[in-house]
């Protein structure tokens, strides 16, 4: 059996999870999509990904019983990228705070502007001073988790791009 590096996409129900996988495959990155409710600590260990992406999704991390990433992920030692719901569950699970509403909903086109801090994985971004993105959220991160810094903001998402580079959480 041939072994190769694998990237795991934990799917929380995003409409664009397949597009994320397609883009990665176009870059010759082998990835597999697995639903959040099938990825537990044992699966994570046996799959042994080199990196993990937490997708977006329609749920709210503020709702009791909402989906979460497996706890072992935070000490697994691989880079983790959280997108939308994925970022929100990362913040909530690592000691930050996500809140519902309060006039911070964004739906559709938005523009993210960089902060003074720089992050190497964002090299090439913000060439025009801002990046156009697609937002679709009613909840917002109101307090980032310990160890994280802010690298980009939008009008209704002051923590649009966050990272803890020392742990490779983005």
C-alpha positions, 0 to 999 in steps of 0.5 A: 500500500502506498503511503502519502501525506494527507490533508483532512477537511472536517466538514461542518456542512459548508456549501463550499467544502467541495470547492475547497477540496477541488482547489487543494487538489488543483495544487496537487494536495491530497485531501479527504473530506470527512463529516464532523460527526465521524471524526473523533480522536481515534479517527484523527490518530489513524488518519494521521493528517499533515494538516486539517481544515475546519470548514464552515457550516450553518450551525451556531457554536453558541447553541448547546450541542452544536458540532465541535472539532475533536479535542485531540486536534488541539494537541495533535501538532499539525497546522489547522485552518478554520474557515467561518464556523471552523474559526468560530469553533476553534475560538470557542474551544480554545478559550475565546468567545463567540456571540450571536447577532448584535448587528455584526451579521455579514452576508455577501461581499465584504472587504477585509483589510490587514492589521499592522501585524503580518503573517507569512501565509498571507504573503500576496494578499492585500496588494490593493490594501484590502481583499474581497471575500464572501461572508455569510455569518450571523455569529461573530467572534467577540474575544479571540482565544489566548495566543491568537492575534488579529491579522485582518478585519472587516466592517462587521468582523473585527477578528476576520483573520486570526492566527496563533503562528506558534501553534500553526492555528489559522 
